[in-house]
């Protein structure tokens, strides 16, 4: 009886193949569950990254569209198209939509030489209601020959402030330096403006000559008579010179008392 009891206890303590297979299956299932969870976590992170990437792309596209659809107002200086020695100040909207409430400020105040040889401040727009796309505001800045005589400052810091269609305020800054224009070299070209200037000068001269409060004297000459007078005067000079030198006059082909 004792040996039978021990054998039964040993047989009961050894697992059967069914138990082994069941245990291995449970372990495999547990590993598979863990792997599934890990894959799900990785997939969730990847999906979240993809969603964030899409959101970033959408935000960039939205920002780009917003920038492309907003005004872009700048201020700059260019040579005058009529006189290369003169320079103009230009405020222009390079954007695709209109700009409202455009204001311009300068530090120090933008200066130029006036027509009397003194210095004066350039009047910049302080309240421009609207500037359409491609529209510009232009004014004369200065003339090189006049500016050099006054010794005005060269460098100016300017700020342009404006509002877009959504009510957002934008600011553009620029630096204008007259020294850039001082170094320029150009070739003068005669254009229709030069012809118009000459005609204007002729017109002023004719108007001055035909004023009612002036007496005009007009000399009229006969060509043939004028030539005869010049020939007589030349012959008289030729006859007078020998007399002044106490020399006999040149023979004229006739003598006194002879034909």
Steps between C-alpha positions, in 0.01 A plus 500: 500500500777742576674455164173544310432820682847642415467405132163668479639816659796511255268446202277778626801742527628447137313718245347334205557598136164667502607720787826589324325591177247700692770690685695572181182618331427733789854642483478550125163670541644730764798589277265557206282722716803704608620526139154606391496769765845622397402504133186688589703754697747547211217524251325757717816707526559477126141593427525792740821612327329473163204702622733764646691510172180551308397773742838671456470480123150643513617781728794577268268501200257724686782738598631506143155577360456771760838655414428479127164668549624792712633843401874565502577872514861619484678834466812550288692761299558495123657735244257742341407376150534851354818625670754236617652751745170512691356223719143414598342333804251224413246326724360199313272204577659185353237272656192341342244679719444859600659672798309739725611777738852527356732722706871576455744633759871584478776531757660748468250701296562457128661820368568658159610832349222736398495721191648794692807310619377431854419167668143377540329183621354261243126464559426129537146354511372479857148376419462333160151343505560225245773368272385252237719209378771642274409860587777737606541842659801702379663828598821686417782439750796712396739620229866401529644839408288682760534245780879498504506872576296460822671201659175324594501156672529200268343213700132481602299220668143482374200297618183424302192387694184370330196276555378205291143397417473292821591794719852375576765770527832451320828691519775526238833667573752645257827694501560776244857614446580790266860377472373228265394767252823694545697209352281467190622561143257531209477582131274787399250424226309763307129423505173669409523678834811683378319602181203623701734698727663667199162586350392646832811719505430619145141573595610714796747689281236575236250612761757733653579644157135573421410679821289809441709713737818455298611665173664262259740613225529285191788549251439387141786476246512460124754232420640657182515847652667360809769333287563827305538695823750248633703518174510882511610497862778252423623709203504815714712324763744388235535858372532648849776274628774627256412859579547436869839347422595796267516267204357558154167347445483190291464561127147469378597477131455875426716808557420869533452665163487169312195309405 
